[in-house]
Each structure stands twice: as C-alpha cells, then as structure tokens.
Amino acid sequence: MSERSLYAPHVAIPFDRLPMTRSRKSDPLVVLLLGPTGSGKTALSLSLAERFDGEIVSCDSVAVYRGMDLGTAKPSPEERARVPHHLIDVVDPDEAFTAGEYSKRARAALREIATRGRVPIVTGGTGLYLRALTEGLFAGPVRQEDLRARLRRSVEKHGVAWLHRVLARVDAASAERIHANDAPKLIRAIEVCFAGRRPLSQVLATPSTAKDPLTGFRLLRIGLNPPRQASYERLNRRCAEMFAAGLLQETRALLACYGPLKALDSLGYRQALSVLIKGISEKVAIAEAQQGHRNYAKRQMTWFRREPGVRWLEGFGDAEEVIATACELVGVALTGASG
C-alpha cells in the first residue's frame, strides 16, 4: 500500500510505521490536520478532540481576526463551546498579523495545552502558517512598509501578473517557485531582494538565515483528500450559504468600522466588496467566490502534498470511516508513546 493510501478502519497499525517527525517517544503528541478548504477539517478536529481530550489550535490566516466570521467559516459558538479553541479572534482586522507572529503564539499554545496533559490538534488550511509553526521562518530582512505600499498600488494599477514579472527579472528561481497569483508571497520575495540586496532564493540557502524548527513534540500529520467533484459541490454550496447568511452585511460593517482593509482581500470578502463598491450583482459575486474557492482548494493540495509524512485519508472529515481511521492513527500514536 502506498504512503498516501487510506488505512482501513479497525486494522492494527504498528506504532513504528506511523509517519512522524524524529523525536523522543516521551515527547507530547501534536496532531496536524491538513486538507483543502471545505474538506471537513473542523468536524474531524472536534471528533478527535472529544475522543482524546484535546484542544484545537486554528491554523487560518483570516480566522485570527475578530468580526470576520461568515467569510472564514469559523467554528460556530456551539462548536467552540464543545472544545477549547486557540488562535481564533485574537486581533482586530486592522492589526498586522504575520506568519512569524502566528508561529510564536501557536507554539506557546502547544506548550500550554501539553502542560495540562491534553492533546493539541492543529487544524486549518493556511500552508504558510503551518510551515512557520513546524519549520520556523528564515531570518530575512524586516518588513519595508513603504515598499510594500508602493507594490500594492502597482498591483491595483497593473494587476498581480506585474508582480510576477518583476520577481522573474530579479529572482527567477523564486518566481518559478511562487504562484503567479500569490500577491503576498510575491511582494515579500521582491521586498527581500531590494531590502537584502540579494535574491530570496540565495537568502534561503544561506546558513546564517537557518530556520528554527519546532522541537519537543512528536508530529502526526493527517491529511484529508475528498473526491474533487464532491469537494467542489460542497464549496459551491458553502459560498452561496455565506452570502445568504449575511456576508454582504458583515463586510459592510467592517468597511464602516475600519475602512478598506488588507484582510478584506481574502476569498468571499473580496467578492462581497465587489458588490458593495463596484456594483456587480450578488449572483456574479457568488459565482466568482465559488470559482475562487475551487482554485484555492487546488493550490492548497499542491502545497500540502509537499508536507512530509502525511497520512492521507480519502474522504471528508465528517465521514464515519474517516473519523474511525483518524481516531485509530491518533490512538496508536498515543499508545506508542506510553508503551
């Protein structure tokens, strides 16, 4: 059976075959739930947390913001009442929140949860945040806010493809690695080139900028890979439900309180802004949000496929057989630690 195959439920799994990072058996376990948006990570994380006395650490770059609820598909108040959650609603939407800040706070949450003898379950779809948590970030140049502002204005004028062309001229290796539509990463790569006076690809290869990987924990990665067509159908329904639940009203309230926000450039909110500011129809906005979420799901899977040692489960996180298999994986890992 291949490394990405689904374990059959209720089949004994030898502890030494579980794909985990090198660590001591006595180190506390951290479960990392990966998967594209709409794959059922929230449902599975709740099931695992309730089964194994766990607490959930969100890994979502927009869920950290207060007041941004409908467009982020945050766990409901009822779901959060069932299990303690961390890294949700921690800053206001107009506050900067970086992958480095996420890593610092998430690592503190892991230590706090483990100290109480509970199991941390990290779940979410922001690949960069997950990598910052597990691998750390390189010690690159500090943020250049003036340069970033100029680049963002240029994107508004010329489109994000312009950013990719600029990066290709100054750092072809990074331009090949970074998606042509990923404006935040393109801006950071260009920023590093100008502020550090050398390409990001060279900075990353320099020992003095080595990352700071997470230590003191055993990491068990479980990935969700539902059927693509069924996943797209779920995403289409979820986008329509977001608008029906009041996404336009939520976005209007955020605009009234904070004005234009970088956080509002995220999926769902971006399309809601097009209705409120550009006057496109809600029907068109929903269709664009649906397409955007489908594209994002594909990019997430491309990112997560590069994660090491993931045990991929072929289904949604709310499916009984997937829950059973995931529970077995976690149970074997915990039993192996005490055996």
C-alpha positions as CSV (number, residue, x, y, z in Angstrom):
1,M,0.0,0.0,0.0
2,S,1.4,3.4,-0.9
3,E,2.3,6.1,1.6
4,R,-0.8,8.1,0.6
5,S,-3.3,5.2,0.8
6,L,-6.1,5.1,3.3
7,Y,-5.7,2.9,6.3
8,A,-8.6,0.5,6.6
9,P,-10.6,1.3,9.8
10,H,-10.0,-1.0,12.7
11,V,-6.8,-2.5,11.3
12,A,-4.0,-2.6,13.8
13,I,-1.2,-0.1,12.8
14,P,2.3,-0.7,14.1
15,F,3.5,2.3,16.0
16,D,6.9,2.3,14.3
17,R,5.1,2.7,10.9
18,L,3.3,5.9,11.8
19,P,4.8,8.9,9.8
20,M,6.0,11.3,12.5
21,T,9.0,13.6,12.9
22,R,12.1,12.4,14.6
23,S,11.6,12.9,18.3
24,R,11.6,11.0,21.6
25,K,8.7,8.8,22.4
26,S,8.2,10.7,25.7
27,D,7.6,14.0,23.8
28,P,3.9,15.1,23.7
29,L,2.0,14.4,20.6
30,V,0.7,17.1,18.3
31,V,-1.9,16.2,15.6
32,L,-1.7,18.3,12.4
33,L,-4.9,18.1,10.3
34,L,-4.3,19.2,6.7
35,G,-6.6,19.5,3.8
36,P,-8.2,21.9,1.3
37,T,-10.9,24.3,2.3
38,G,-14.3,22.6,2.7
39,S,-12.8,19.1,3.4
40,G,-14.2,18.7,6.8
41,K,-11.2,19.6,9.0
42,T,-13.4,21.3,11.6
43,A,-15.7,18.2,12.0
44,L,-12.7,15.8,12.3
45,S,-10.8,18.1,14.7
46,L,-13.9,18.2,17.0
47,S,-14.3,14.4,16.9
48,L,-10.6,13.9,17.7
49,A,-10.5,16.5,20.5
50,E,-13.6,15.0,22.2
51,R,-12.2,11.4,21.8
52,F,-8.7,12.2,23.1
53,D,-9.1,15.1,25.5
54,G,-7.7,17.5,23.0
55,E,-7.8,21.2,22.3
56,I,-7.9,22.8,18.8
57,V,-5.3,25.3,17.6
58,S,-6.6,27.1,14.5
59,C,-4.2,27.5,11.5
60,D,-6.1,30.0,9.5
61,S,-4.7,33.4,8.5
62,V,-8.1,35.1,8.4
63,A,-9.8,33.4,11.4
64,V,-7.4,35.3,13.7
65,Y,-9.4,38.5,13.0
66,R,-12.3,39.4,15.2
67,G,-15.6,40.2,13.3
68,M,-14.6,38.2,10.2
69,D,-16.9,35.2,10.8
70,L,-19.0,34.3,7.8
71,G,-16.3,34.5,5.2
72,T,-13.9,32.4,7.2
73,A,-16.2,29.6,8.1
74,K,-15.0,29.7,11.7
75,P,-16.2,27.1,14.1
76,S,-19.6,28.2,15.5
77,P,-20.0,29.3,19.1
78,E,-21.6,26.0,19.8
79,E,-18.6,24.1,18.4
80,R,-16.2,26.3,20.3
81,A,-18.2,25.6,23.5
82,R,-17.6,21.8,23.0
83,V,-13.8,22.0,22.8
84,P,-11.3,24.8,23.7
85,H,-10.1,26.6,20.7
86,H,-6.9,28.8,20.3
87,L,-5.8,31.4,17.7
88,I,-9.3,32.4,16.7
89,D,-10.4,36.1,17.2
90,V,-7.1,37.2,18.6
91,V,-6.6,40.6,16.8
92,D,-8.7,43.3,15.2
93,P,-8.8,43.3,11.4
94,D,-6.7,46.4,11.1
95,E,-3.8,44.9,13.0
96,A,-0.9,43.3,11.2
97,F,-0.6,39.6,11.9
98,T,2.3,37.7,10.3
99,A,3.3,34.1,9.9
100,G,6.0,34.7,12.4
101,E,3.6,36.0,15.0
102,Y,1.3,33.1,14.3
103,S,4.2,30.7,14.9
104,K,5.1,32.3,18.2
105,R,1.6,32.3,19.5
106,A,0.8,28.8,18.2
107,R,4.0,27.3,19.7
108,A,3.0,28.9,23.1
109,A,-0.4,27.3,22.8
110,L,1.0,23.9,22.1
111,R,3.2,24.1,25.2
112,E,0.3,25.3,27.3
113,I,-2.0,22.6,26.1
114,A,0.6,19.8,26.5
115,T,1.5,21.1,30.0
116,R,-2.1,20.4,31.0
117,G,-1.8,16.8,29.7
118,R,-4.1,17.4,26.8
119,V,-3.6,16.8,23.1
120,P,-3.0,19.8,20.8
121,I,-4.8,19.4,17.4
122,V,-3.7,22.0,14.8
123,T,-6.2,22.4,12.0
124,G,-6.6,24.8,9.2
125,G,-5.7,25.5,5.6
126,T,-3.0,28.2,5.7
127,G,0.0,26.3,4.5
128,L,2.5,29.1,5.2
129,Y,1.3,29.3,8.8
130,L,1.6,25.6,9.2
131,R,5.2,25.6,7.9
132,A,6.1,28.6,10.1
133,L,4.8,26.6,13.1
134,T,6.6,23.3,12.3
135,E,9.8,24.5,10.5
136,G,10.2,28.1,11.5
137,L,10.9,31.1,9.2
138,F,14.1,32.3,7.8
139,A,15.7,35.3,9.3
140,G,15.2,37.6,6.4
141,P,15.1,41.5,6.2
142,V,12.5,43.2,8.2
143,R,9.3,44.4,6.5
144,Q,9.6,47.5,4.4
145,E,6.2,49.1,4.7
146,D,6.8,51.9,2.2
147,L,8.0,49.5,-0.4
148,R,5.1,47.2,0.3
149,A,2.6,50.1,-0.1
150,R,4.1,51.0,-3.5
151,L,4.0,47.4,-4.7
152,R,0.3,47.1,-3.7
153,R,-0.5,50.3,-5.5
154,S,1.2,48.9,-8.6
155,V,-0.8,45.8,-8.3
156,E,-4.0,47.9,-8.3
157,K,-2.9,49.6,-11.5
158,H,-1.2,46.8,-13.4
159,G,-2.5,43.5,-11.8
160,V,-0.8,40.8,-9.9
161,A,0.9,39.4,-13.0
162,W,3.0,42.5,-13.0
163,L,4.5,41.5,-9.6
164,H,5.4,38.1,-11.0
165,R,7.2,39.7,-14.0
166,V,9.2,41.9,-11.7
167,L,10.2,39.0,-9.5
168,A,11.2,36.9,-12.5
169,R,13.6,39.7,-13.5
170,V,15.3,39.9,-10.1
171,D,14.9,36.4,-8.8
172,A,14.0,33.8,-11.5
173,A,14.3,30.9,-9.0
174,S,11.7,32.3,-6.6
175,A,9.4,33.4,-9.4
176,E,9.3,29.8,-10.6
177,R,8.5,28.5,-7.1
178,I,5.8,31.1,-6.2
179,H,2.4,31.0,-7.8
180,A,1.8,33.8,-10.2
181,N,-1.3,35.0,-8.4
182,D,0.1,34.8,-4.8
183,A,0.5,38.6,-4.3
184,P,1.6,38.4,-0.6
185,K,4.5,36.0,-1.3
186,L,5.5,37.8,-4.5
187,I,5.6,41.1,-2.5
188,R,7.7,39.5,0.2
189,A,10.1,38.0,-2.3
190,I,10.6,41.3,-4.0
191,E,10.9,43.1,-0.7
192,V,13.7,40.7,0.3
193,C,15.5,41.2,-3.0
194,F,15.6,45.0,-2.6
195,A,16.0,45.2,1.2
196,G,18.6,42.5,1.5
197,R,20.2,43.4,-1.9
198,R,20.2,39.7,-3.0
199,P,17.6,37.3,-4.2
200,L,15.3,35.5,-1.8
201,S,16.5,32.2,-3.2
202,Q,20.0,33.0,-2.1
203,V,18.9,34.2,1.3
204,L,17.1,30.9,1.9
205,A,20.2,29.0,1.0
206,T,22.4,30.9,3.5
207,P,23.2,29.0,6.8
208,S,23.0,32.3,8.8
209,T,19.3,32.5,7.9
210,A,18.6,29.0,9.0
211,K,15.1,28.3,10.2
212,D,14.0,27.4,13.8
213,P,12.1,24.1,13.6
214,L,9.6,23.1,16.3
215,T,11.2,20.7,18.8
216,G,10.0,18.9,21.9
217,F,6.9,17.4,20.2
218,R,6.0,14.4,18.0
219,L,4.1,15.5,14.9
220,L,1.5,13.3,13.4
221,R,0.2,14.6,10.1
222,I,-3.2,13.5,8.9
223,G,-4.5,14.8,5.6
224,L,-8.0,14.9,4.1
225,N,-8.3,14.3,0.4
226,P,-12.0,14.2,-0.5
227,P,-13.2,13.4,-4.1
228,R,-12.6,16.5,-6.2
229,Q,-16.1,16.8,-7.7
230,A,-17.8,16.3,-4.3
231,S,-15.5,18.8,-2.8
232,Y,-16.3,21.4,-5.5
233,E,-20.0,20.8,-4.9
234,R,-19.6,21.4,-1.2
235,L,-17.6,24.6,-1.8
236,N,-20.3,25.9,-4.2
237,R,-22.9,25.4,-1.5
238,R,-20.9,26.9,1.2
239,C,-20.2,30.1,-0.8
240,A,-23.9,30.5,-1.5
241,E,-24.7,29.9,2.2
242,M,-22.1,32.6,3.2
243,F,-23.9,35.2,1.2
244,A,-27.3,34.0,2.3
245,A,-26.2,34.2,5.9
246,G,-25.2,37.9,5.6
247,L,-21.7,38.2,4.2
248,L,-22.6,41.4,2.5
249,Q,-23.8,42.9,5.8
250,E,-20.7,41.7,7.6
251,T,-18.4,43.2,5.0
252,R,-20.3,46.5,5.1
253,A,-20.0,46.7,8.8
254,L,-16.2,46.0,8.6
255,L,-15.9,48.7,6.0
256,A,-17.8,51.2,8.1
257,C,-15.7,50.4,11.2
258,Y,-12.2,50.1,9.7
259,G,-12.3,51.4,6.1
260,P,-10.5,49.4,3.4
261,L,-8.6,46.5,4.9
262,K,-5.9,44.2,3.6
263,A,-7.8,41.3,5.4
264,L,-10.8,42.0,3.2
265,D,-8.8,40.9,0.2
266,S,-9.4,37.3,1.3
267,L,-11.8,35.0,-0.5
268,G,-15.5,35.8,0.0
269,Y,-14.9,39.2,1.3
270,R,-13.2,40.3,-1.9
271,Q,-16.3,39.3,-3.9
272,A,-18.6,40.9,-1.3
273,L,-16.6,44.2,-1.7
274,S,-17.2,44.0,-5.5
275,V,-20.9,44.1,-4.8
276,L,-20.7,46.9,-2.3
277,I,-18.1,49.1,-4.2
278,K,-18.2,48.1,-7.8
279,G,-21.8,47.3,-8.0
280,I,-21.6,43.8,-9.5
281,S,-24.6,41.6,-8.9
282,E,-24.7,39.2,-5.9
283,K,-25.2,36.3,-8.3
284,V,-22.0,37.2,-10.2
285,A,-20.1,37.6,-6.9
286,I,-21.2,34.2,-5.6
287,A,-20.1,32.6,-8.8
288,E,-16.7,34.3,-8.6
289,A,-16.4,33.3,-4.9
290,Q,-17.2,29.7,-5.8
291,Q,-14.5,29.7,-8.6
292,G,-12.0,31.3,-6.2
293,H,-12.6,28.7,-3.5
294,R,-12.2,25.9,-6.0
295,N,-8.9,27.3,-7.3
296,Y,-7.7,27.8,-3.7
297,A,-8.5,24.2,-2.8
298,K,-6.3,23.1,-5.7
299,R,-3.5,25.3,-4.6
300,Q,-3.8,24.1,-1.0
301,M,-3.5,20.4,-2.1
302,T,-0.4,21.3,-4.2
303,W,1.1,22.9,-1.1
304,F,0.1,20.1,1.4
305,R,1.4,17.4,-0.9
306,R,4.9,18.7,-0.2
307,E,4.4,18.2,3.6
308,P,6.5,15.3,4.8
309,G,4.9,12.1,6.2
310,V,1.3,12.9,5.7
311,R,-1.2,10.1,6.2
312,W,-3.8,10.9,3.6
313,L,-7.4,9.8,4.1
314,E,-9.6,9.6,1.0
315,G,-12.8,11.3,2.2
316,F,-14.4,14.2,4.1
317,G,-13.6,14.7,7.7
318,D,-17.2,14.2,8.8
319,A,-17.4,10.7,7.2
320,E,-17.7,7.9,9.8
321,E,-15.0,5.8,8.2
322,V,-12.5,8.7,8.1
323,I,-13.2,9.6,11.7
324,A,-12.7,6.0,12.7
325,T,-9.4,5.7,10.8
326,A,-8.1,9.1,12.2
327,C,-9.0,8.0,15.7
328,E,-7.0,4.8,15.2
329,L,-4.0,6.7,14.0
330,V,-4.0,9.1,17.0
331,G,-4.8,6.2,19.4
332,V,-1.8,4.2,18.1
333,A,0.5,7.2,18.4
334,L,-0.6,7.9,21.9
335,T,-0.3,4.3,22.9
336,G,3.1,4.0,21.4
337,A,4.3,7.0,23.4
338,S,3.4,5.3,26.6
339,G,4.4,1.8,25.6
